[in-house]
Amino acid sequence: MALENMSVYSHALVLLGGAVIAAPLAKRIGLGTVLGYLAAGVLIGPIFSLITGGEKILHFAELGVVLLLFVIGLELKPSRLWSLRREIFGLGLSQVIVTGLVLMTTIAILSNRTISGVAIIGFGLALSSTAFALQILEERGERSTAYGQRAFTILLFQDLAIVPILALVPLLAPYGADTDGSPIRDFAVALAAIAALVLAGKYLLNPLFQLIASTGAREAMIAAALLVVLGAAVLMDFAGLSMAMGSFLAGVLLADSSYRHELEADIEPFRGILLALFFMAVGLSLDLHVIADNLLLIALAVPVLMTIKSLIIYGLCRLFGSPHNEAVRICGLLPQSGEFGFVIFTAAAAAGIFSDAAASLLIAIVTVSMVLTPLASAIARKFIHAGKNEEMEENFDGAGSDVLMIGFSRFGQVVSQTLLAGGSEVTIIDHSADRIRSATKFGFNIYFGDGTRRDVLEAAGIRTAKLVAICTHDMATTDRIVDLIQAEFPNAKIYARAYDRAHTLSLREREVEYELRETLESSFIFSRKTLEALGLDQERVDTIIDETRKRDEERLRIQAVEGIYAGGNMLHTKPVTPEPLIKPKTESERLDLE
C-alpha cells in the first residue's frame, strides 16, 4: 500500500481517536462537545504536531456545516421561512450593518488602516459562526426555543451577507490588484444559480427520489441525498455564494417532500462526524506562533470584539421585541466571529487590501473568539433573570395525528409510549420548554403550545384527531381545556387524567368519554402485590381487589348525586385477617423450646 495512503489512514485514525476521547470527557466535566473537539484539535495539531495542514482539513470539514444547514432546511417549509422574513431581513440585516459600522469605526480610531481595510475587517468580524452557534443549540435541545429561532434568523441573514461582502473585495482593492470579474456579473450569476436550484427543487428532486425509492436500493437513496446536498452547495459556491446557503435552500425545497424524514435519517450520521471534524480542524489550524507573537493584541482584541457584538445584538434584539432573557441568550450565543471570516480575509489579502500577516492575525482573532464561544454563552446565562418561564416558538408544521395529547409530564410520557408502540400516531403539545427540550433528546416529536388556547388546538390538528388525551397534571388547567374543547370542538372525544376523587366527579359531570384518577390503578397494583406478599392466594387477592374496585365505583355514583362526602359507610369493609407467613408457636411448643 502506498505511503501516502497509509498517511491518510493514520490521520483519520488520530482524528477519530481524538474525537472519541475528547467529546465524552468534555461532556462529562460540563464543557460541551464543541470545546472538547477544539481542545483535541489543538493537542493533535499545534502542540504535538501529529497532523499538519489543518487549513486543508478545515476546508473539507466545512461539509459538516453544509450538511447541518441542509438538515435545518428540511425542517423549515417555504411557508415557514416566508413567515420569518421580518426577522431575517429586519433583525438579521440590522445586526450585520450596525455591528459592521461600529467595528469599522472602532478599528479606524485605533489603527491607521485605509477605509477599504477597515470596511472588510469590520464586516468580516460582524459575521458569527453558524457551526458553533447551531451546535450549542443542538446540544442543549434549544433550537426550537424562541431565542434559538431568533438566533437562527440572524445567522441565516449572515449567510446571505457574505455575498455582498465578498463583492466589496474587488471594489475596494487598490488599483492594479489582481481582481477579475465585475460585481454586476457576479450578482447575475448568483441570481441565476438560485433560480436554477429552485427550479430543480420544484421539478426534479421529488421525481428523482421517487424513482430511486421504487427500486428499493437503500444505498442509492443515501448516495442521492448526498448528491443533492453537495450539488446544491457546489452550485452556490460556483456562483460566489455560501455553500451552506446552497444546502439550506436544497433542504427548504425538500421540506414538503414525503421523503423528508428518510433524507434526514440518511444525512444525520455524515453530518455528525463531519461537524465534529470541523471543530477539530479549527483547533488544528490555530497558529500558536501568530498568537504568541501578538499575544497582547489578541488578548485585548478578542474580548473587545465579543463585548461589542454582544451589546449590539442585545440592544437590537430588545428593539425587535425580545424580552431580556431571550436577548441575553442570543448575545451570549453569537458574540464570536465565524468561519466566513477565513474566506473573506484570505480573499482580501489576495486582492492586496492588507498583508498576509494581517490576514493571519485576523484569522487568529476569529479562531480564538470561536474557541471562547462556549465560555461566553455560559457567562451570559449568569445575567438571566430567574423566575421567568422560558418560552418556545409555537410551530406546528407536521402536526395532526390520530391522538392529540395535551401535557407530557410523567403520566403522559408513559401513555404516549404505549400509544406509539401500538402503531398510533400521536401529536403531543406541552407548555414546558424544559420538558420539550428533554423529550426531544429522546426522540419524541413534541410541539410547544398552550392547550388552553383555541388557536393552538386548531393548529395541532384537533379537528382531525380521533380522540384528545388530556394528560395535564394541574386540575384547573385540565378543566379549562375540557371546557374549551367541549365549547369549540363538540365532536372531539375527550380522555382525561383526573387528579383526585373530586376531580373525577367533576369530569364525569362534564360527561367526558373517559377519565382515570392518576393514582387509582397504581394503588390497586401496589395493593395486589402487598396482599400476595402477605400470603393470600391469587383467587382471594382477585376477589378483594374486585370488591374494592366495585365499592369505589358505587361510592362515586352516590357522590355524584349526594355530594363528595356521601357514601362514607362504604369506606370500611369486612375485616380481612390474612394467614401469617410464619405461624405463631403454641404454648406447649414454646415451653418445649425453653
N, C-alpha and C positions, 0 to 999 in steps of 0.2 A: 504494500500500500504506500502511496506517495507520502512524502514527509509533510507537504503542505496540508494534505487531507487529515493526517494524524494531528496536525496543529489545530485544525478546525474542531475536530472531535475533542481534543484536550481542552480547548477554550469553552466549548459547550459544557463539558463535564465540570469545569471550575465554576462557571456561572450557575449551573443548576445546583451544584453543591452549596454555593453561597446563598442562593435563594431558599433552599430547603432549611438551612441553618438559621439564616438571619430573620426571615419572616416570623416563624413561630417564637423565636427568642424575643424579638422586639414587641410582638403582640403580648407575650406573657408579662413583660415588665411595663406595659402600658404605653409604649411609644407609637404603636401602629406599624403596619407592614411597610408603608411608604418609607419611613425613616430607616427601617431595617434594611430594605433594598438599597437605599442610598449608602448606608454605612458599609454594606457588603461591597458595593462598587468601589468605594474609596479604599477599602482594605485590599481588594483584588488588584486595583489599578495603580493609583498614585503612590500608595505606601509600599506594597510588596512587589509591585511590577510583574504580577503573574500574567497580566494581559495588557497589551498596549494598543493604541489606536482606538480609544474609546469613542472618538467622533464618528468613525465608520459604523461602529455598533449602534451608536445613538441614532444615526440616520436610518438604519434598518429597523431599530426598535420603535421608531415612530409609528410603525404599523399597529402597535398596540393602541395608540391614541386614535388611529384611523378606525380600528375595529370597535373601540369604545363608543365613538360617535355614531357608528352605524347601528349599534345595539340601542342607543338612546333614540336615534331616529325612528327605529321600529316601534317605539312606544309612543311616538308623537304623530298622530294623524294630521294631515294637512289642515283640517278644520281647527284642530287644537293649536297648531303652530300659528295659524292666522289670528287666533284669539290672543296670542301673546305679542302681537305686533307692537302694541303700545309699550310694553316692557322692553322689547328688543330695540326698537328704534327711538324710544324715549330715554329710558334709564341707561341702556347699553351705549347709545350714541353719546349721551351726556357724560358718561364715565370716561370714555376714550378722549373726548375733546377737552374736558376740563382737566383731567389728570395730565394729558399730554401738554397742555398750555402751562400748567403750574410747574411741571418738571422742566419744561423748556426755560421758563423764566428763572427758576432756581439755578439750573446749570449755567445759564448765561451770566448770572450775577457772580457765581463762584468760579467761573473759568473765563478764559479769553478765546473760546472757540467761536467759529463762524456761525452765522444764523442757520446755515444748512446743516452743520454738525449737530447743533443743539436741537434742531427740529427732529432729526432722525432719532437721536438719543432719547428725547423726551417722549415721543410717541411710541418708540420701541419698548421703552420701560413701562409705558402705561398699560401694555397688554399683560394679562395674568396667565397662569399656567392652567390650561384646560385639564391636562392629565392629573396634576396634583389635586386640584380642587375637586374634580369628579370622583377621584379615587377615595378621598377623605369622606365625601358624602356617601359613597357606596359602602365603605367600611362601617359607617355609623348608621346605615339604613335611613339616611335623611334626605335622599334625593327627591322624595315626594313631599317634603315639608314645604311650607310657604317660602322659607328663606332659601331652601335648596332650589326651588323652581325659579326664584328671582335671580339667584346667583347664576343659574344656568343661562338665563336670557342675556345677562351681561357677557358671559363667556361666548355665547353664540354670536353676538354682535362683534366681539373682538376677533373671532374667526373671519368675519366678513371684512373687518377693518384692515387686515393685513394686505388686502388688495390695493387700496389707495395709498397705504404707507409705502409699500414696495414701488408703487408708481411714482412716488416722490423722489426715489433714489436717483433715477436718471435726470429728473428735472433739476435737482439740487446739486448734481455732480459738477465739479469745476470744468471749465472749457477744456476740450481736448481729451477728457477722460474716455475710456473705452465704454461707451454706452450705445448700444444698438437698439433699434426699435423706437416706437413712439407711444405715448400714453393713450392716444385715441385708438390706435390699432390694438394695443393690449386690452383696452376696455371692450372693444368689439369682439375680440377673441374670447374674452371671459363670458360675455353675454351669449355668444354662440355655443360655448361649451355647456353653459347652464341649460339653454334651450334643448340641446341635443340630449342631455341627461334626463330632462323632464319628459321628452317625447319617448325616449327608450323606456323609462319607468312606466309610462302610461300604456304603451302598445306592445312592448317586447318582453318585459320581465315576467309578468304573470304567465303568458303562454309558454315561456321557456321553462319555468318551474313546473308547470302542469305537464309538459311533455316529459321531463325527466322523472317526475313523480310516478307517471304511468308505467315507467319501465321497472320501478321497484329497486333501482340501483342506488343504494344508500350513499356510497362513496361519490357517485356523480352529483348528488344533491349537495354534499359538502363542498365539492370542487366548484360547483356552480355558484354557491353562496360566496366563496372566496373570490371567484372570478368577478362577480358583480361588485363586491366591495373594492377590490383592488383596481378594477377597471374604472369605476367612478372616481377613485382617488387619483389615479394616474391622469385621467382626463382633466380634472381640475388643476392638477399640478402643471400639466402642459399649458393650460390657459393662464397660468400665473396665480391661480387661486390656491387656497389651503387644501391639502389632501384630506384633512379631517373634515372640511366643509363638504367635499365631494361625497365622502362616505356617509355623512349625516344626511345629505339630500337623498341619497340612494335609499337609506333606511326609511325616511319620511315617505318616499314614493311607494314603499312596500308595506307601510303601516296598515293599510286596508286589505292587504293580501291575506288569503286564507292560509298561506304558508309562513306567516309572520312568526309564529311560535317555534316552528321547526327550524327556521333560519336562525333565530336567536339561540336555540339549543346547539346548533351546529357551530356557530361562531364563538360561543362563550369560552370553550377551552383555549382556543387560539388567542382570544382577547386577554384572558388572564395571564398566560405565560409571557406574551409579548409586552404587556403593560408592566409586568414585573421586570422584564429585561430593560424596558425604557428607563425605569427609575435607577436600576443598577448602572446603566450606561451613563446617566447623568453623573453619578459618582465616579465612574471610570474616566470621564472626560474632564473632571475637575483638575485644573492645572495648579498644583500646590506651589510651584515656583512663582507664578504670577501673583498668587495670593501672598506668598512670603515677601516678595519684592514690594508689594503695595498694601501691606497688611493694615497700616493705619488708615489709608484712604478707604479701603473696603470696609473696615470696621466702623467707619463713620458713615460711608455712603449707604450701606445696606439698611441700617436702622432708620436713617432719614428717609430713604426711598419708601420703605414699608410703612412708616408712620404717615407720610404724606398721602400715600394711596389709601390707607385705612381711613384717615379723616375725611378725605374727599368722598370715598364710597359710602361712609356712614352718613355724611350730610346729604348726598344725593338720594340715598335710599329713604331717608326721613322725608325729603322733599317730595318723593314719589309715593308717599303714603305708608311706608313700612313703620311698624312700631319699633320701640327702642331695642328690644331683644332680637328681633329679626335683623335690624340694621347692624347690630354688633356682631351677630354670627356671620353675616355676609362680609363685613370688612375684615373679620378675622380669617376668613377663608380665602380672600383674593388680594392680599397685600403684596404678594410676590410678583416678580416679572416672570414671563413664561418662555416656553420653548421657541416661540416665534421670534424672540429676540436673537436667538442664534442665527436665524436666517437673515433677518433684517441687518444686523451689524456686520455679518460677513459680506453681504451684498454691498453695503455702504463702504466698507474698506476696499473692496474690489473696484468700486467706482471712484475711489480717490477722495471721498468726503472726509475721512480721517484715516489714520495709520492702522496697520495691522496690530501694532502694540496696543492702541486704544481699543480696537475691537476685542482683543484678548482680555483686556481689563474689564470691559463691559460684560463680556460673556461670563467672566468670573463673578461679577456682581450679581448677574442674573442667576447663576447656579447657586451661589450662597443663599440668595433670597428664597430660592426654591427649597433648599435644604432646611431653612428655618420655618417653612410653612406650617408643619405640624405644631411647632412651638408657639408660633403666632396665634394659631387657632385656639390652642389651649389657654393662652394668656387672655384672648378676647373673651372667653367664656367666664372669666372672673368678673367681667363688667355686666353680666346678665342679671337682671333683677329677678330675685326669687319670688315664688308665689304666684307666677302667672303661667297659665296653661299654654303649652306650645300649640300653635295652630298649624294644620297642614292644608294643602290646597285640595279643594273638592274637585276631583277629576274622575268621572265615571265612564271613561272610554272602555268599552268591552264589558260593561256591566249588563246584567239581565240573565237570570237563571231560573231553574225550577223552584229553588228555595231562596228567598231573601231573608238573610239572618241579620238581625239588629243587635249588636253587642257581642264582644269577643273576649269576655272575661273567662275564668276557669270553666264555667258551665258551658258557655258557647263553644269553647275550644274542643271539649270532648264531643259535643253534639256534631260539630262540623266534621270532625274526623270520621265519625260513623257514617254520616251522610255521603262524604266523599268516597269512603271505602265501598259504599253501596252503589256507586256509579252515578250519584246525583250531582248535578251542577249547583254550586252554592255561590251566591253573591253576598259578601259579608261587608257590613259597614260598622264603623266604630268611631267614637269621638275622642279617643285617647291616642295622641301621637306616639307615646312610648309603647303602647300595646301594638300599634301598627308596625312600628319600627322593629320590635322584637319578632312579631309574627312573620314579617317579610323575610327575615333571615332564615326562617324555617320553611320557606316556600309557599306560604299562604298568600292568596291574592285578595287583599283587603283594601277597601276604599275608605277614605276619610270622609266622614259626614255626620251630621246631627239627625238622628232618627226621629226627632220631634218636629222636623220641618217637612212640609208637604213637597216642596221642590226637590229636596234630597231624595225622598222616597220615589218620586216620579223618575228622577234621573237614574236611580238604582234599579229600575225595572219592575216596580211593584205591580204594574198592570198586567205583565206577562208571567209573573211568578205564580206557581201553583199553590203555594202557601207562604205565609210570613212567620218566621220563627223569632219571637221577641225574647232574647236571652239577656237583657239588661239586668243588672243586679240591684238597681235602685227602684223601689216600689213606685214612687211618684213618677219617675221617668217612664216606667212601663205603662202606667195608667194613662199618661199623656199620649203615648204612642198608640195605645189601643183606641182611645177616644178619637184621635186624629184619623186613624185608618178606617174606623167604622163610619166616620162622618164623610170622609173624602173618597174612600175606596171600599164601598159597602160589599162588594163581591169578593174581597180578599178573605181567605181563610187564615185565622189567627191561631197560632200555637204559642202559648206564653209561659214563661218561667215565673212562678209565684214565689214571693218572698217568705210568707208565713201563712198561718191558717186564715187570718183576717183578710189577707191579700187574695187567697184562694176564693173566699166568699165574694170579694169584690169583683174578681174576674168572671166568676160564674154569673154574677148579676149582670155583667156586661154581655153575657152569652157568647164568649169566645168558643171556638171549636174545641180547644183542648188546653188545659192548664195543668201544671205539676209543681208542687212545692219542691224547692231545690234540695231539701234535706230528707224528703219522705222516703224515697227508695233506698238511699244510702243508709238511713236509720233501720229500715227493715232488714237489709243485708247484714248490717252490723249485729242486729238482734239475733238473726238466724245463726250467725257464727258463734255468738256468745252462748246461746242455748245448746248448740251442738257441743261446745267445749265443756258445758256443764253436765253432759252425759245423756241428754234427751235423744231418743231415737228420731230418725228422719220424719216418720209419719206424725209423731207428736209435735215436732217443730213446725211442720207444714200446717197442721191444724191451728196451732197458736197464732202463727203469722196470718193465716187466712181470717181467723176470727177477729184479730186486732184490726186488720185492714177493713173488714166488713163493718165493725163498730165505728171505726173512724169515719167511714163514708156515711153511715147512718147519722152520726152526730153532725156531720157537715150539712146534711139535708135538713135536720132540725134547726140548726143555727141559721141556715138561710132564711127560715121562716120566723123564728123566735128571737134571733139575735145571737151575738158571739158567745154570750155566757150561758146559753141554753145547753141542755144535754150533759150537764155535769155529772149526773148519776151514771153515765155510760163510760166515764173515765176509768172506773175501777172494774176489774174482772175477778173471777173466782181465783182465790189464791192458788198459785202453782208451786208445788213442792217437788222440785226435781230430785231424782235419786242421787245421793252424793257420789262423787267419783271414787272416794275411798270410804267404805262403810265403817262407822264407829264401832269400837270393840265393846262386847258385852261386859257386864260387871265381872262375871266369872273368868272371862278371858283376861281381863285386866289384873285380877288377883293372881292368876297363874303366872303372869309375867313378873309380878312383884315377888 
